[in-house]
Amino acid sequence: MLEKGVVYPIPRDSGIERVADLPYRDSTPALTLDIYRPAGAKALLPTAVLVHGDLRDPEAVKDVKDWGQYRSWGELIAATGLAAVTFNHRSAHGGTRMADVVDDIECVLQHIETNGEQLGLDPSSLALVAFSMGVPYALRVAFDRQATLRCAVAFYGPMDLRGMPWLVDAEVLAEFSPIHHLCAGRDLPPLFVARAGSDDPDLNDSIDSFVAEALRQNIHLDFMNHPHGPHGFDIFDESERSRALIAAALAFLQRQLGAAEDT
C-alpha cells in the first residue's frame, strides 16, 4: 500500500523537480514538507497543498508524504504546470488532538506566505487538496481562509464527525465538522468534492448531507461520484471512472489557480 501511486498516467517527459524534507516548523521530531515543480520554472507558481489522512498510531503517519500516493499526486500536479506541496502533519490521536492537525496545516500555509519567493511558490494563489480524514481538518482551515484560499478539493472524507465513536465532547466534534460550519452560514472558497460510492455508508451519508446543504445555499461546488469506487480509489481502483474523477480534480485546480504564464 505504501508504494501505490495514483492510477492516472504521469507524463514522464514533463520534467519535474522535487525538493524534499524542508522543515516548516520547529518540533521534535521535525515536521517537514516537499515541493514539486515543473523543471526549470522561473515564475512563482500557483500551489496545491496536499493534506493527508490520519491514523490512530502517530508513528504510522510520520512519513506519509513519502508514500507513493502523495509522491505521485505531487508529480501529477507539477506535470500540469502548477506546484504541489506535500507535508507530514501530526496525528489527531483518535480525535483528541484535532487542533494539532489544523495548526500544522496553518503552519504550512504561513510558511509558504513568508517564504514563497525563496521556494518558488505564489502565496497569493493557494489551494488545499485533502484526502480521507484530512478533509475535515483542511476544510476547517478553508472556512477560516475563505477570502484568501483560491479553492479546496476533498477526496472521500467525512463531512460530519459528530457521530464518531470518539471520547471527545460533542462541541469539539462539531467544531471540526465541515457541515456544522456550512449550516452556520460560513463561506468556503470554491470546492470540489469526490465521493467513493463503495465507501463506508456513514461517511457517505455525511458527504450527501453536506452536498445537499451546499446546494441549498448555492455555494460554488463541483461534485463527482464514483458509483463503485472504494475508499482510496485514486490509488486502488484502475478504472476509467477513477481517472475521470482525478482528471476533473486537476482541471478544477487549473481553473481556480491557473498555471503560471512564464514557467
N, C-alpha and C positions, 0 to 999 in steps of 0.2 A: 504493500500500500504506500509506503513512504516514497517509493521511486516512481509511482504512477504519475504521468503527466496528462495535461489536458488533451481531450480527444478531438483536437482541431489541428489541422496542419499548420506548422510554423514555418514560414518561408526561410529556408536555410541560407539563402543568398542575400538576406536583408542586412546583415551586419549589425550585430547587437553587442553593446558593451555592458558589462556588469561590474559595478564597484561594490565590493562586499564588506560586511562587518564594520560599518561605520557606527560608532556609539551615538545614541541620540539622547541618553540621559545617564546620569551617574547612579549606579546601583550595583549591588552585588547579588548574583552575577550581573555583568554588564548587559544592558539591553541594546541591541544593535539593529541596523537596517541595511538593506541592499538597494542599489539603484540600477535600473535597467534603462538604457538609452539607445537610440539609433547610433551606430558608429559614426563618428565624425560630426555629430550635430554641433552646430555653433550657437544656435539660439537657446534661450531659456525655454524649456519645454513644458507644455501643459502636462499635469501629472496625476495619475491614478494611484491612490494609496490603498493597498490591499490589506484587509483586516481578516486574520484567520479565525477559525473557530476555537473552541475551548474543550478541555478535558478535565476531569476531577483531579488527576495526578499532575501537579505542577511540573514534574520532570518530563512529562510526556509532551509538553508544549514549548519547551525551552528552545528548541531548534526548528520550529515549524517553517520558518522562512526558507530553510534549506530542503524542504520536502519537494518532490517532483511537481506536485500540484502548483505550488507558488512560484517555483523557478520557471515553469513553463508558462504560467499566466504572465509573469513579468516579461518573458521573452516575446510572448504573443502581443502584448500591449505595445512593447517597444517596436515591434515589427510594423505597427500601424502608424508610426511617426510620433507617438506620444512617449512620455516617460512613465515608468512604473516604480513604485517603492514598496518593497515587502519588508516586514519587520516582525520581531518577536515581541509579544506582549505577555504580561503576567497572567496566570490562571485566576479565575474568579473563585476558585475553591468551592465549587458546588453552590455558587450564588452568594456566598458570604463576603466576597471581596469584589463585587461587580464594579465598584467605583475605581478600583485599581486599573481595570482594563480601559475604562473610559479615560482615565488620567493618562495612560500610556498613548492612546490614540491622539489625545490633545497634545501631548508632548511631541509626537512625531510631526504633527501639523505645525506646531510652533517652531520646531527645529527647521522645517522647510522654509517657513516665513522669515526666519532670522538668517538662514544660510543659503537661501535659494540661489543667489548669484554664484557662489563658490561651487554649489552642487550641480549647476546647470538646470535647475528646476524653476518654473514660473510660479511663485507663491500666490499670484492673483488668479490662477486657473487650476484649481484642485478638485478632485473627486474622491469619494470613498467608495471602495468596492469590497463588499463583505460577504462572507460565506458562513453558513450554518450558525453556530452560536455567536459568531462575530457580528451578526446582523443587528440584534437589539442594542449592542454597545455602539456600533457605528452609527445607527440611526439616532441614538441618544445624543451623540455629538452633532449629527446633521441638524437636529432640531435647534440646538444652540447656535449653530453656524449657518443657518439657512440663508442669511444675507451675504455670506462670503464664499461658501462652497458652490461650485458650479452644478454639481449633481451627486447622486448616490446610486449605487447598484446593490441589490440584495438578492443573493442566491440561497434558496431553500433554508431560510432562517426563521425562527419563531418571532411572531409579532406581538405575542402576549405571554408574559411569564407568570401571570397571576395564578395559573393552575399548576405551576411546577411544584413537585413534592419536595421542596427545599425548606429547611428550617430557617426561614427568613420572614421578617414581618411583611404583611400584605402591602404596606405603604412603600417598602423598599422594592418589592416586586413590581408594583405599579410604576415607580419612578424609572425603571429600566424597561418598561413595556412600550414599544412604539405606538400601539393602539391607544394607550392611555393618553399620550401627548396629542395624538391626532384628534381624539374625541374632545380634548380640552381646547381645540381650535388653534393649536400651534402650527406654524408654517414649516414646510420642508422645501429643500431645493428639489428640482426635477428628479424623479425617482423611477428606476427600472426594477421590477420585481420578477424573479424567475421562480416558479413553483414546480416541485417534483411530485407528480401525481401518485407515485407509489411510496411516498414518504410516510412518516408517522401520521396517523389521522388527526391527532390532536394538534400537531404542528401545522398541518394543512388547514385545519379549521381556523387557527389563529391568522393565517395568511388570508383566508377567504373573508374573515370578518374585517381585517384591515383594508383589503381591497374594496369591499363593499362600502366602508365608511369613506375611503379616499374618493370613490366615485360620487358618493353623496355630496362630498364637499367640493367636488370638481377640481381636485388638485392635478398638477402635472404628473401623470402616472403612465408609464409604459408597463404593461403586464403580459407575461407569456407563461403558458402552462405546458409542461411536458407530461402528457397523459400517463405514460408508462415509465416515466423516469424515476430512478431511485435517488435517495439522498446521495449527493456527490456525483450526480450524473455527468458532470463535466469531466470527470476522470474515470468513471466506472462504466459508462454506457456508450459504446461505439455505435451510435445511430445517427441518421440524418437529422432527427429532431434535436438531439443534443447539440449537434453542430449548428443547427439553425438558431437555437437559443444563445449559444456562445457568439455567433456572428451578430445577432441582434444587440447583444450587450456591447460588443465592440463598436457597432455603428452608433449606438446611443452615446457612448463616450466620445466618439468622433464629433457628433453633432453638438454635444454640450460643451466639450473642451476645445475641439478644433486642433489640428496639428499645427505646429509652428510653421510660419511661412518660409523661414530660412533654416533648413537643417543641414 
